[in-house]
């Protein structure tokens, strides 16, 4: 049974929500190389491991015959993390509202410690 690993990597990548630039950064390569990876029939195991860590997916299961179609079970056990995205929001608040928002976000203890640092 022929496995075209590049196609599998591309499918997992498309489901990941990452950009090509972010995947390239995570595996320390260029965007052009990522597109080349999607076309490969075979791949170096060290690169496949880096891709698996970057995408939270165990690509090696496709070669062991133990693969199943449940995405959660294909996650690398030590890499099971929530997918997170960094969101930056900028709002303008008057000083009183700013303190209320910080207190809610940080909790009382952390807010008071931060306030002492700033004063």
N, C-alpha and C positions, 0 to 999 in steps of 0.2 A: 504494500500500500504506500503510494507516494504521498509525502507530506510536504506541501509548499509552505514552509514556515513563515515566509514573508506575508502571505495572505492572512495567516492566522494572527500574526503580529498586528497587521493593519486593522483587522476586525476588532481586536482587543483595544487597540489605540482609539479607534472611532467610538467605542463604547465608554472610553475613559473620561471624555470631556476635556482632555488636555489639548493644548495647541501643539503643532509640530515643533515650534520654537521651544516650548517647555520640555517636551520629550527630549529634544536634542540637548538641552541644557542638562537634564537629569542623567543622560548617558554620556555626556561629555563629547559631543560630536556636533556636526553641522546639520542644518535643515536638509541640505542636499543629500547627506549620507542617510538621514532618516527615510527620505523618499526612496533611496536605493535599497534600504533594508526591506521595504514593503515589496520589492520585486524579487527578492532572493528565494531560491529554492532550498538552500542550506545556509547555515550560519555558525560562526565560532561559538563554542559553549560559553566562554567568558562574556561575550557580548549578549548572548541569550539570557544569561543570568542577570546582567545589568538591566536589560529590558524588562525582565520579570520583576525585578525590584522596583523599577521606575513605574511600572504599570500595575503593580500588586497582583501579579498573575504567574502561575506556575506553567510555563510553556513546555517543560520537560515531560509533563504528563501525556502530551501528544505522542511521545516516542515510546512510552512504557506500555501502552495499550490499556492503561487504567483510566483513561480520560473519560469524563462524563460531561454532560452539557450543563451542569449546574455551576454557574459562575462563582457562587460563594465558595463552593468546594474546590475550585481551581485557584483560589487565592493562596499565596505562599503563607504558610501558617505564621511565621515570625513577622510577616509584613501586613497582617490584617489591621488596617487602619481605616478610619473614616476618610472618605474623600473630602478634602477641604479646599476651599478657595479663599484667597485673601481679598477682602473687600475693604476699600478705603472710602469713608464717607466724610465729607467736610460740611459742617453746619455752623452757622453763626448764632451764638447765644449771648444773652446778657450775662453778666458775672454771676448773678443769683441762680439762673437756670443752668449755667455751666457747672456750678458746684452740685446741684441736684443730680444732673446727669452723671457726673463723675462718681458721686456717692452710690447711685444705683448700679453703675457698671462695675465698680471696684468693691463695693461692700464697705461698711463703716470703718473697719480696722485699716484696710489698705488705703482708703480715702484719707483718713486722718494722718497716716504715716506719710503719704504723698504731700499733703498740705503742709506738714512740718518741714519737709524737704524744700518746698517751694518758698517758704517764708524765711 
